[in-house]
Amino acid sequence: MQDQNRKSYIGIFWAAVSVLCWATLFPAVSFLLKRGNVDCYSMGQFRFTIAGLVMLIVYSISKKQFPVRGIGWKDWTNLIIQSIFTAGMSCSLFYGQSLGIPVVNAAMLESEAPLLIFILGIFILHNKTTLLQTLGLVFGFAGSLFVLKIISMEGLMIKSFSKGDMFVVIGAVCWALYTVLSNPSIKRIGGLLYSGWSVLFAGFWILIFQLTFRYPYHAPIEPEDVFCSLYLGLVPTALAFFSWNNAQRYISTGLLAISGYFTPILSALLGWIMFHESITLLQCAGMVLVLGSALIEPEIADLLRTLYKRKR
C-alpha cells in the first residue's frame, strides 16, 4: 500500500508539472502568430526539434549512454507511428488558431482532450472505471467549460462551428490517441527516452509535410521570436511532454485525464496575476467543480483517506 501511495504521489507531481507548463502554451503561441514572422508549421517543427534534442542530450548525460539502448524494434515502430499523432495535434491546433478563431474556441482542446483520453483508455487499454471516476470526469468537463468561459452568463459563447474549430477537434483526437497509445512503450523504456524520440520524430514529420506541400520554412530570426520559440521548445514542449509521459508510469490514464482540467484553471489564474484579467463567479464555480472532480477520483480519494488516518 505504501509503495502504491508513493507511486501515486510521484505521478500526481509530474502531472501537475505538465499542467503548469501547458498553461503557458496558448499565450506563447498567440504571441508568435500575431507577430506574423513564424508560421504555424515552422513553429511546430522548431519546437519539437529543439525539445527532442534537448531531452535526448539530457538522457545521454544523466544515464551516460546513447539514447538507443533498451529500445526494441516494436518500440521503434510505436515511436515513429505515434509521433505522427503528436505532429498532427500541433499542426491542427496551431493551424486552427491561425485561421483567426477566438481563443475560447481554440481552448476547447483543453476540454475535449481529457474526455477523449478517458474514453480511449477504456477501449484501447481496457482500463477499469468506476461510477465515481466517471462522475469526476463529467464534473471536470463541466467545470472546464465555465473556467474557459465557453459557458457564461450570456449562454454558450461558441456561436458557430468553423473550419478552425474542426482542426481543434482533430488536434484533440490526435493528442488523446498519442497519450493512450504511448502508455505501453513508456512503461517499458521510460518517459524521458520516449518523449525525446517521439517529439523529435514529430518535428521530422512536420518537416516532411512542409517539403511535400512546398510550404516555406520561416525560422525565428527576430530576438523576440527566437526567445519565444525557445521557450515553446523547452517549457510547454520538452518539460511538459516529459512530465506528462512520465506520469503515466505511476498513475492511470483516467487520473491523468482529469489532471488536464487543471490547465484552464492555471491559465485563468496566470491571466489574473500577470495581465489583471478578471475572474467571474462562473469561473470560480467551474474551478470548484474541477477540484471536486479530482477529490472524488478513486486514487486521490484513497490518498486523502490514508493521510487522514495517519494524522489521527
Backbone hydrogen bonds in HBPLUS format (Angstrom, degrees):
<---DONOR---> <-ACCEPTOR-->    atom                        ^
c    i                          cat <-CA-CA->   ^        H-A-AA   ^      H-
h    n   atom  resd res      DA  || num        DHA   H-A  angle D-A-AA Bond
n    s   type  num  typ     dist DA aas  dist angle  dist       angle   num
A0005-ASN N   A0001-MET O   2.91 MM   4  6.20 158.1  1.96 151.8 157.8     1
A0006-ARG N   A0002-GLN O   2.91 MM   4  6.12 152.1  1.99 144.5 152.4     2
A0007-LYS N   A0003-ASP O   3.03 MM   4  6.31 156.8  2.09 145.1 150.8     3
A0008-SER N   A0004-GLN O   2.96 MM   4  6.24 153.0  2.03 146.1 153.9     4
A0009-TYR N   A0005-ASN O   2.93 MM   4  6.22 157.6  1.98 151.1 156.2     5
A0010-ILE N   A0006-ARG O   3.03 MM   4  6.32 163.5  2.06 152.2 156.3     6
A0011-GLY N   A0007-LYS O   2.89 MM   4  6.09 165.9  1.91 152.3 156.4     7
A0012-ILE N   A0008-SER O   2.88 MM   4  6.02 162.4  1.91 151.8 156.5     8
A0013-PHE N   A0009-TYR O   2.94 MM   4  6.12 153.6  2.01 145.7 153.2     9
A0014-TRP N   A0010-ILE O   3.06 MM   4  6.40 164.3  2.09 155.4 157.8    10
A0015-ALA N   A0011-GLY O   2.94 MM   4  6.13 155.4  2.00 147.7 155.3    11
A0016-ALA N   A0012-ILE O   2.90 MM   4  6.05 152.5  1.98 145.6 152.7    12
A0017-VAL N   A0013-PHE O   2.99 MM   4  6.35 152.5  2.07 148.7 156.2    13
A0018-SER N   A0014-TRP O   3.06 MM   4  6.30 161.5  2.09 148.2 152.4    14
A0019-VAL N   A0015-ALA O   3.00 MM   4  6.23 158.1  2.05 147.5 153.5    15
A0020-LEU N   A0016-ALA O   2.97 MM   4  6.17 160.4  2.01 150.1 154.9    16
A0021-CYS N   A0017-VAL O   3.00 MM   4  6.26 157.9  2.05 149.8 155.6    17
A0022-TRP N   A0018-SER O   2.92 MM   4  6.13 164.5  1.94 154.2 158.1    18
A0023-ALA N   A0019-VAL O   3.05 MM   4  6.15 130.2  2.31 140.5 152.6    19
A0024-THR N   A0021-CYS O   3.17 MM   3  5.83 159.4  2.22 113.7 119.5    20
A0025-LEU N   A0022-TRP O   3.09 MM   3  5.06 164.8  2.12 105.5 110.2    21
A0028-ALA N   A0024-THR O   3.44 MM   4  6.51 161.8  2.48 143.5 148.4    22
A0029-VAL N   A0025-LEU O   2.98 MM   4  6.19 165.8  2.00 162.2 166.6    23
A0030-SER N   A0026-PHE O   2.90 MM   4  5.95 166.7  1.91 154.1 158.3    24
A0031-PHE N   A0027-PRO O   2.99 MM   4  6.12 150.4  2.08 141.4 149.2    25
A0032-LEU N   A0028-ALA O   3.16 MM   4  6.47 161.0  2.20 149.2 152.6    26
A0033-LEU N   A0029-VAL O   2.94 MM   4  6.16 168.7  1.95 159.2 162.4    27
A0034-LYS N   A0030-SER O   2.97 MM   4  6.00 157.0  2.02 146.4 152.3    28
A0035-ARG N   A0031-PHE O   3.20 MM   4  6.40 146.1  2.32 141.3 149.8    29
A0036-GLY N   A0032-LEU O   3.20 MM   4  6.54 143.1  2.34 143.9 153.4    30
A0043-MET N   A0039-ASP O   2.97 MM   4  6.09 151.7  2.05 150.6 159.3    31
A0044-GLY N   A0040-CYS O   3.20 MM   4  6.34 157.3  2.25 136.7 141.5    32
A0045-GLN N   A0041-TYR O   2.91 MM   4  6.14 165.0  1.93 154.6 159.0    33
A0046-PHE N   A0042-SER O   2.91 MM   4  5.94 159.3  1.96 144.7 150.2    34
A0047-ARG N   A0043-MET O   3.01 MM   4  6.15 168.5  2.03 150.0 153.4    35
A0048-PHE N   A0044-GLY O   3.09 MM   4  6.14 163.7  2.11 149.2 153.5    36
A0049-THR N   A0045-GLN O   3.11 MM   4  6.09 157.8  2.16 141.4 148.0    37
A0050-ILE N   A0046-PHE O   3.01 MM   4  6.12 172.6  2.02 155.1 157.4    38
A0051-ALA N   A0047-ARG O   2.99 MM   4  5.99 162.3  2.02 141.3 147.2    39
A0052-GLY N   A0048-PHE O   2.84 MM   4  5.88 164.5  1.86 147.8 152.4    40
A0053-LEU N   A0049-THR O   3.07 MM   4  6.19 169.6  2.08 151.8 154.5    41
A0054-VAL N   A0050-ILE O   3.01 MM   4  6.13 163.3  2.04 152.1 157.1    42
A0055-MET N   A0051-ALA O   3.00 MM   4  6.16 167.6  2.01 153.0 156.2    43
A0056-LEU N   A0052-GLY O   3.02 MM   4  6.17 160.9  2.06 150.4 155.7    44
A0057-ILE N   A0053-LEU O   2.96 MM   4  6.07 152.6  2.03 146.3 153.9    45
A0058-VAL N   A0054-VAL O   2.92 MM   4  6.13 160.8  1.96 151.0 156.4    46
A0059-TYR N   A0055-MET O   2.91 MM   4  6.11 154.7  1.97 143.5 150.7    47
A0060-SER N   A0056-LEU O   2.96 MM   4  6.15 160.6  2.00 143.2 148.1    48
A0061-ILE N   A0057-ILE O   2.97 MM   4  6.21 159.2  2.02 152.3 157.3    49
A0062-SER N   A0058-VAL O   2.91 MM   4  5.99 167.3  1.93 152.2 156.3    50
A0063-LYS N   A0059-TYR O   2.86 MM   4  5.81 160.8  1.90 152.7 157.9    51
A0064-LYS N   A0060-SER O   2.78 MM   4  5.20 123.1  2.11 126.4 139.5    52
A0068-VAL N   A0066-PHE O   2.78 MM   2  5.58 139.5  1.94  94.8  90.6    53
A0071-ILE N   A0068-VAL O   3.35 MM   3  5.81 159.4  2.40 130.7 129.9    54
A0076-TRP N   A0072-GLY O   2.97 MM   4  6.30 156.5  2.03 154.0 161.3    55
A0077-THR N   A0073-TRP O   3.00 MM   4  6.17 157.8  2.05 143.5 149.1    56
A0078-ASN N   A0074-LYS O   2.98 MM   4  6.25 158.0  2.03 144.3 150.6    57
A0079-LEU N   A0075-ASP O   2.78 MM   4  5.96 160.8  1.81 150.6 156.1    58
A0080-ILE N   A0076-TRP O   3.01 MM   4  6.20 165.6  2.03 152.1 154.9    59
A0081-ILE N   A0077-THR O   3.02 MM   4  6.18 168.6  2.03 152.4 155.9    60
A0082-GLN N   A0078-ASN O   2.76 MM   4  5.67 164.8  1.78 153.0 158.4    61
A0083-SER N   A0079-LEU O   3.03 MM   4  5.87 140.2  2.19 136.1 145.3    62
A0084-ILE N   A0081-ILE O   3.08 MM   3  5.56 149.2  2.18 108.5 117.3    63
A0085-PHE N   A0082-GLN O   3.10 MM   3  5.48 132.5  2.33 104.7 115.4    64
A0087-ALA N   A0083-SER O   2.98 MM   4  6.29 163.0  2.01 152.3 155.7    65
A0088-GLY N   A0084-ILE O   2.79 MM   4  5.99 156.5  1.85 145.3 153.0    66
A0089-MET N   A0085-PHE O   2.80 MM   4  5.96 151.5  1.88 143.8 150.9    67
A0090-SER N   A0086-THR O   3.10 MM   4  6.37 166.4  2.12 152.8 154.8    68
A0091-CYS N   A0087-ALA O   2.95 MM   4  6.12 175.3  1.95 157.4 159.0    69
A0092-SER N   A0088-GLY O   2.91 MM   4  5.82 161.6  1.94 144.6 150.6    70
A0093-LEU N   A0089-MET O   2.98 MM   4  6.00 167.5  2.00 149.2 153.2    71
A0094-PHE N   A0090-SER O   2.94 MM   4  5.96 170.4  1.95 154.8 157.5    72
A0095-TYR N   A0091-CYS O   2.88 MM   4  5.71 152.4  1.96 138.9 147.7    73
A0096-GLY N   A0092-SER O   2.91 MM   4  5.93 152.5  1.98 139.7 147.8    74
A0097-GLN N   A0093-LEU O   3.00 MM   4  6.31 151.5  2.09 146.0 153.6    75
A0098-SER N   A0094-PHE O   2.91 MM   4  6.13 147.8  2.01 141.2 150.4    76
A0099-LEU N   A0096-GLY O   3.31 MM   3  5.39 146.2  2.43  96.9 106.2    77
A0100-GLY N   A0097-GLN O   3.02 MM   3  5.61 159.9  2.06 116.3 120.6    78
A0105-ASN N   A0102-PRO O   3.01 MM   3  5.34 128.8  2.28 104.0 116.8    79
A0106-ALA N   A0102-PRO O   3.18 MM   4  6.63 158.6  2.23 151.9 157.4    80
A0107-ALA N   A0103-VAL O   2.84 MM   4  6.03 149.1  1.94 151.3 160.5    81
A0108-MET N   A0105-ASN O   3.12 MM   3  5.45 158.6  2.17 106.4 113.1    82
A0109-LEU N   A0106-ALA O   3.32 MM   3  6.30 173.1  2.33 123.0 124.4    83
A0110-GLU N   A0107-ALA O   2.94 MM   3  5.62 142.1  2.09 118.5 126.2    84
A0111-SER N   A0108-MET O   2.97 MM   3  5.14 145.9  2.09 103.8 114.4    85
A0112-GLU N   A0108-MET O   2.87 MM   4  6.08 159.6  1.91 160.5 166.8    86
A0113-ALA N   A0109-LEU O   2.99 MM   4  5.77 169.5  2.00 147.6 151.0    87
A0116-LEU N   A0112-GLU O   3.05 MM   4  6.30 159.2  2.09 156.7 163.2    88
A0117-ILE N   A0113-ALA O   2.84 MM   4  6.05 159.5  1.88 160.5 166.6    89
A0118-PHE N   A0114-PRO O   3.00 MM   4  6.14 159.6  2.04 146.8 151.8    90
A0119-ILE N   A0115-LEU O   3.09 MM   4  6.33 161.3  2.12 147.3 151.9    91
A0120-LEU N   A0116-LEU O   2.84 MM   4  5.96 171.9  1.85 155.6 158.3    92
A0121-GLY N   A0117-ILE O   2.88 MM   4  5.86 146.9  1.99 142.1 151.3    93
A0122-ILE N   A0119-ILE O   3.14 MM   3  5.34 130.0  2.40  99.4 111.9    94
A0123-PHE N   A0119-ILE O   3.22 MM   4  6.60 158.6  2.26 149.5 154.6    95
A0124-ILE N   A0120-LEU O   2.73 MM   4  5.61 166.8  1.74 154.8 159.1    96
A0125-LEU N   A0121-GLY O   3.15 MM   4  4.98 129.2  2.42 107.6 121.6    97
A0127-ASN N   A0121-GLY O   3.04 MM   6  5.71 172.2  2.05 134.7 135.3    98
A0134-THR N   A0130-THR O   3.02 MM   4  6.26 158.8  2.06 148.8 154.5    99
A0135-LEU N   A0131-LEU O   2.86 MM   4  6.09 160.7  1.89 151.0 156.6   100
A0136-GLY N   A0132-LEU O   2.81 MM   4  6.00 152.9  1.89 145.9 154.0   101
A0137-LEU N   A0133-GLN O   3.06 MM   4  6.33 150.9  2.14 143.6 150.3   102
A0138-VAL N   A0134-THR O   3.04 MM   4  6.36 156.1  2.10 148.5 155.0   103
A0139-PHE N   A0135-LEU O   2.85 MM   4  6.11 164.3  1.87 156.3 160.1   104
A0140-GLY N   A0136-GLY O   2.88 MM   4  6.03 156.1  1.93 144.6 151.9   105
A0141-PHE N   A0137-LEU O   2.88 MM   4  6.08 154.9  1.95 146.3 152.9   106
A0142-ALA N   A0138-VAL O   2.95 MM   4  6.20 165.0  1.97 151.9 155.7   107
A0143-GLY N   A0139-PHE O   2.80 MM   4  5.98 161.7  1.83 150.1 155.9   108
A0144-SER N   A0140-GLY O   2.90 MM   4  6.06 154.8  1.97 146.3 152.6   109
A0145-LEU N   A0141-PHE O   3.18 MM   4  6.45 147.1  2.29 144.1 152.1   110
A0146-PHE N   A0142-ALA O   3.31 MM   4  6.72 147.2  2.43 144.6 152.6   111
A0146-PHE N   A0143-GLY O   3.13 MM   3  5.23 122.9  2.47  97.1 110.8   112
A0147-VAL N   A0143-GLY O   2.93 MM   4  6.23 164.6  1.95 154.6 159.1   113
A0148-LEU N   A0144-SER O   2.90 MM   4  5.91 161.4  1.94 147.6 152.1   114
A0150-ILE N   A0145-LEU O   2.91 MM   5  5.08 134.0  2.13 154.4 164.4   115
A0151-ILE N   A0145-LEU O   3.18 MM   6  5.77 151.3  2.27 133.4 131.1   116
A0149-LYS N   A0146-PHE O   3.04 MM   3  5.03 155.4  2.10 103.2 110.6   117
A0157-MET N   A0150-ILE O   2.77 MM   7  5.15 176.1  1.77 152.6 153.9   118
A0152-SER N   A0155-GLY O   3.03 MM   3  5.19 170.6  2.04 139.0 140.8   119
A0155-GLY N   A0152-SER O   2.93 MM   3  5.19 161.7  1.96 110.3 116.0   120
A0166-MET N   A0162-SER O   3.12 MM   4  6.44 149.4  2.21 143.8 152.1   121
A0167-PHE N   A0163-LYS O   3.19 MM   4  6.56 150.8  2.28 146.6 153.2   122
A0168-VAL N   A0164-GLY O   3.13 MM   4  6.47 142.4  2.28 141.9 152.3   123
A0169-VAL N   A0165-ASP O   3.06 MM   4  6.39 154.8  2.12 149.8 155.6   124
A0170-ILE N   A0166-MET O   3.00 MM   4  6.33 157.3  2.05 146.1 152.6   125
A0171-GLY N   A0167-PHE O   2.91 MM   4  6.08 150.6  2.00 138.9 147.0   126
A0172-ALA N   A0168-VAL O   2.98 MM   4  6.31 148.2  2.09 144.6 152.7   127
A0173-VAL N   A0169-VAL O   3.00 MM   4  6.33 155.9  2.06 151.8 158.0   128
A0174-CYS N   A0170-ILE O   2.95 MM   4  6.21 161.0  1.99 151.2 156.3   129
A0175-TRP N   A0171-GLY O   2.99 MM   4  6.16 158.0  2.03 146.4 152.3   130
A0176-ALA N   A0172-ALA O   3.00 MM   4  6.18 158.5  2.04 146.6 152.3   131
A0177-LEU N   A0173-VAL O   2.99 MM   4  6.20 160.3  2.02 151.3 156.4   132
A0178-TYR N   A0174-CYS O   2.95 MM   4  6.15 161.4  1.99 150.4 155.5   133
A0179-THR N   A0175-TRP O   3.01 MM   4  6.19 163.7  2.04 149.4 153.5   134
A0180-VAL N   A0176-ALA O   3.06 MM   4  6.22 168.2  2.07 152.6 155.3   135
A0181-LEU N   A0177-LEU O   2.89 MM   4  5.80 165.6  1.91 151.9 156.7   136
A0182-SER N   A0178-TYR O   3.10 MM   4  5.86 142.9  2.24 138.9 147.0   137
A0183-ASN N   A0180-VAL O   3.31 MM   3  5.58 154.7  2.38 106.7 113.7   138
A0186-ILE N   A0182-SER O   2.98 MM   4  6.08 163.9  2.01 166.7 172.0   139
A0187-LYS N   A0183-ASN O   3.23 MM   4  6.40 156.1  2.29 149.4 154.7   140
A0188-ARG N   A0185-SER O   3.02 MM   3  5.07 134.2  2.24  96.1 109.4   141
A0189-ILE N   A0185-SER O   2.88 MM   4  6.13 169.8  1.89 166.7 166.8   142
A0190-GLY N   A0186-ILE O   2.78 MM   4  4.81 143.0  1.92 130.6 138.1   143
A0194-TYR N   A0190-GLY O   3.20 MM   4  6.22 161.1  2.24 144.6 150.4   144
A0195-SER N   A0191-GLY O   2.89 MM   4  5.83 161.3  1.92 143.3 149.6   145
A0196-GLY N   A0192-LEU O   2.93 MM   4  6.01 165.5  1.95 149.5 153.7   146
A0197-TRP N   A0193-LEU O   3.23 MM   4  6.37 176.2  2.23 150.7 151.6   147
A0198-SER N   A0194-TYR O   2.92 MM   4  5.92 161.8  1.95 152.4 158.5   148
A0199-VAL N   A0195-SER O   3.06 MM   4  6.06 167.9  2.07 151.3 153.8   149
A0200-LEU N   A0196-GLY O   3.15 MM   4  6.17 148.2  2.25 138.7 147.9   150
A0201-PHE N   A0197-TRP O   2.91 MM   4  6.06 162.0  1.94 151.6 155.8   151
A0202-ALA N   A0198-SER O   2.96 MM   4  6.13 142.5  2.10 133.5 144.7   152
A0203-GLY N   A0199-VAL O   2.97 MM   4  6.24 152.1  2.05 143.6 149.0   153
A0204-PHE N   A0200-LEU O   3.11 MM   4  6.43 149.2  2.21 141.1 149.7   154
A0205-TRP N   A0201-PHE O   2.88 MM   4  6.21 155.0  1.94 152.0 158.0   155
A0206-ILE N   A0202-ALA O   3.05 MM   4  6.34 155.5  2.12 149.1 155.2   156
A0207-LEU N   A0203-GLY O   3.07 MM   4  6.29 152.6  2.15 142.6 150.1   157
A0208-ILE N   A0204-PHE O   2.96 MM   4  6.27 156.7  2.01 151.1 157.4   158
A0209-PHE N   A0205-TRP O   2.93 MM   4  6.16 152.8  2.00 143.6 151.4   159
A0210-GLN N   A0206-ILE O   2.90 MM   4  6.20 154.7  1.96 148.0 154.4   160
A0211-LEU N   A0207-LEU O   2.95 MM   4  6.22 161.8  1.98 152.8 157.3   161
A0212-THR N   A0208-ILE O   2.85 MM   4  5.97 159.2  1.89 150.3 156.4   162
A0213-PHE N   A0209-PHE O   3.13 MM   4  6.26 164.8  2.15 150.0 153.0   163
A0214-ARG N   A0210-GLN O   2.85 MM   4  5.61 101.0  2.48 132.4 149.8   164
A0215-TYR N   A0210-GLN O   2.77 MM   5  4.77 151.8  1.85 141.6 146.6   165
A0214-ARG N   A0211-LEU O   3.29 MM   3  4.81 154.9  2.36  92.1  99.1   166
A0225-ASP N   A0222-GLU O   2.94 MM   3  5.24 115.5  2.37 107.0 122.9   167
A0226-VAL N   A0222-GLU O   2.88 MM   4  6.13 159.4  1.92 161.7 168.7   168
A0227-PHE N   A0223-PRO O   2.93 MM   4  6.08 170.1  1.94 153.0 155.6   169
A0228-CYS N   A0224-GLU O   3.03 MM   4  6.12 166.1  2.05 145.3 149.6   170
A0229-SER N   A0225-ASP O   2.89 MM   4  5.93 156.5  1.94 144.3 151.3   171
A0230-LEU N   A0226-VAL O   2.89 MM   4  6.06 159.8  1.93 152.4 157.7   172
A0231-TYR N   A0227-PHE O   2.93 MM   4  6.15 153.9  2.00 145.7 153.5   173
A0232-LEU N   A0228-CYS O   2.92 MM   4  6.20 154.9  1.98 144.9 151.5   174
A0233-GLY N   A0229-SER O   2.97 MM   4  6.24 152.0  2.05 144.4 151.9   175
A0234-LEU N   A0230-LEU O   2.91 MM   4  6.10 152.1  1.99 150.9 157.9   176
A0235-VAL N   A0231-TYR O   2.90 MM   4  5.73 169.9  1.91 154.8 158.2   177
A0238-ALA N   A0233-GLY O   3.00 MM   5  6.03 156.4  2.05 132.8 140.4   178
A0239-LEU N   A0234-LEU O   3.06 MM   5  6.22 161.0  2.10 137.9 143.2   179
A0240-ALA N   A0235-VAL O   3.06 MM   5  6.21 139.9  2.23 155.4 167.5   180
A0241-PHE N   A0237-THR O   2.74 MM   4  5.50 162.8  1.77 144.5 150.4   181
A0242-PHE N   A0238-ALA O   3.06 MM   4  6.10 164.6  2.08 147.2 152.1   182
A0243-SER N   A0239-LEU O   2.98 MM   4  6.01 164.4  2.00 144.9 149.8   183
A0244-TRP N   A0240-ALA O   2.91 MM   4  6.00 164.6  1.93 149.9 154.6   184
A0245-ASN N   A0241-PHE O   2.89 MM   4  5.95 171.4  1.89 153.1 156.0   185
A0246-ASN N   A0242-PHE O   2.76 MM   4  5.74 157.4  1.81 149.1 156.7   186
A0247-ALA N   A0243-SER O   3.00 MM   4  6.03 143.3  2.14 139.8 148.3   187
A0248-GLN N   A0245-ASN O   3.11 MM   3  5.42 140.1  2.27 102.8 113.4   188
A0249-ARG N   A0246-ASN O   3.11 MM   3  5.63 158.2  2.16 112.0 118.5   189
A0250-TYR N   A0247-ALA O   3.02 MM   3  5.56 159.4  2.06 114.9 121.5   190
A0251-ILE N   A0247-ALA O   3.03 MM   4  6.20 157.1  2.09 162.5 169.8   191
A0256-LEU N   A0252-SER O   3.04 MM   4  6.28 159.4  2.08 147.0 153.7   192
A0257-ALA N   A0253-THR O   2.81 MM   4  5.87 148.1  1.92 138.5 146.3   193
A0258-ILE N   A0254-GLY O   3.21 MM   4  6.52 158.6  2.26 144.4 148.8   194
A0259-SER N   A0255-LEU O   3.06 MM   4  6.34 150.4  2.15 146.3 154.4   195
A0260-GLY N   A0257-ALA O   3.03 MM   3  5.37 139.0  2.21 104.3 115.7   196
A0261-TYR N   A0258-ILE O   3.02 MM   3  5.65 157.2  2.07 116.4 122.7   197
A0262-PHE N   A0259-SER O   3.03 MM   3  5.64 164.8  2.05 117.7 122.6   198
A0263-THR N   A0260-GLY O   3.28 MM   3  5.69 160.1  2.32 108.5 114.1   199
A0266-LEU N   A0262-PHE O   3.05 MM   4  6.35 165.0  2.07 156.1 158.7   200
A0267-SER N   A0263-THR O   2.92 MM   4  6.14 157.1  1.97 153.8 161.0   201
A0268-ALA N   A0264-PRO O   2.90 MM   4  6.10 157.9  1.95 147.8 152.9   202
A0269-LEU N   A0265-ILE O   2.91 MM   4  6.18 159.3  1.95 151.6 157.7   203
A0270-LEU N   A0266-LEU O   2.81 MM   4  5.95 156.3  1.87 148.8 155.3   204
A0271-GLY N   A0267-SER O   2.98 MM   4  6.16 154.1  2.05 143.5 150.6   205
A0272-TRP N   A0268-ALA O   2.97 MM   4  6.23 144.7  2.10 141.1 150.9   206
A0273-ILE N   A0269-LEU O   2.88 MM   4  6.12 156.3  1.94 148.7 154.8   207
A0274-MET N   A0270-LEU O   2.77 MM   4  5.71 168.9  1.78 152.8 156.7   208
A0275-PHE N   A0271-GLY O   2.98 MM   4  5.04 140.3  2.14 117.1 129.4   209
A0277-GLU N   A0271-GLY O   3.03 MM   6  5.42 174.9  2.03 125.2 125.3   210
A0284-CYS N   A0280-THR O   3.06 MM   4  6.45 154.2  2.13 145.2 152.1   211
A0285-ALA N   A0281-LEU O   2.89 MM   4  6.18 152.9  1.97 145.4 153.2   212
A0286-GLY N   A0282-LEU O   2.84 MM   4  6.10 147.6  1.95 141.7 151.0   213
A0287-MET N   A0283-GLN O   2.88 MM   4  6.23 149.6  1.98 147.6 155.6   214
A0288-VAL N   A0284-CYS O   3.07 MM   4  6.38 150.8  2.16 145.3 152.6   215
A0289-LEU N   A0285-ALA O   3.03 MM   4  6.35 153.0  2.11 144.9 152.1   216
A0290-VAL N   A0286-GLY O   2.94 MM   4  6.24 158.6  1.99 151.8 157.0   217
A0291-LEU N   A0287-MET O   2.92 MM   4  6.12 162.1  1.95 147.3 152.6   218
A0292-GLY N   A0288-VAL O   2.84 MM   4  6.03 155.1  1.91 145.6 153.2   219
A0293-SER N   A0289-LEU O   2.85 MM   4  6.11 145.4  1.97 143.8 153.5   220
A0294-ALA N   A0290-VAL O   3.17 MM   4  6.52 143.3  2.31 144.7 153.2   221
A0294-ALA N   A0291-LEU O   3.20 MM   3  5.29 127.0  2.50  95.7 108.6   222
A0295-LEU N   A0291-LEU O   3.06 MM   4  6.35 154.4  2.12 147.6 154.9   223
A0296-ILE N   A0292-GLY O   3.14 MM   4  6.32 148.0  2.24 150.2 155.8   224
A0297-GLU N   A0294-ALA O   3.21 MM   3  5.21 151.9  2.29  99.1 107.5   225
A0300-ILE N   A0297-GLU O   3.04 MM   3  5.46 115.3  2.48 113.0 128.1   226
A0301-ALA N   A0297-GLU O   2.84 MM   4  5.96 167.2  1.85 163.3 167.3   227
A0302-ASP N   A0298-PRO O   2.91 MM   4  6.06 155.5  1.97 148.4 154.1   228
A0303-LEU N   A0299-GLU O   3.17 MM   4  6.40 155.4  2.23 141.1 147.3   229
A0304-LEU N   A0300-ILE O   2.95 MM   4  6.23 159.4  1.99 155.0 160.5   230
A0305-ARG N   A0301-ALA O   2.96 MM   4  6.19 156.1  2.02 147.9 154.3   231
A0306-THR N   A0302-ASP O   2.97 MM   4  6.19 154.6  2.04 146.0 152.9   232
A0307-LEU N   A0303-LEU O   2.97 MM   4  6.24 158.4  2.02 149.9 155.4   233
A0308-TYR N   A0304-LEU O   2.92 MM   4  6.10 154.2  1.99 145.3 152.8   234
A0309-LYS N   A0305-ARG O   3.00 MM   4  6.22 155.9  2.06 147.4 152.9   235
A0310-ARG N   A0306-THR O   3.10 MM   4  6.33 149.9  2.19 143.7 151.7   236
A0311-LYS N   A0307-LEU O   3.18 MM   4  6.42 147.1  2.30 144.2 151.8   237
A0312-ARG N   A0308-TYR O   3.26 MM   4  6.49 133.3  2.49 139.6 151.1   238
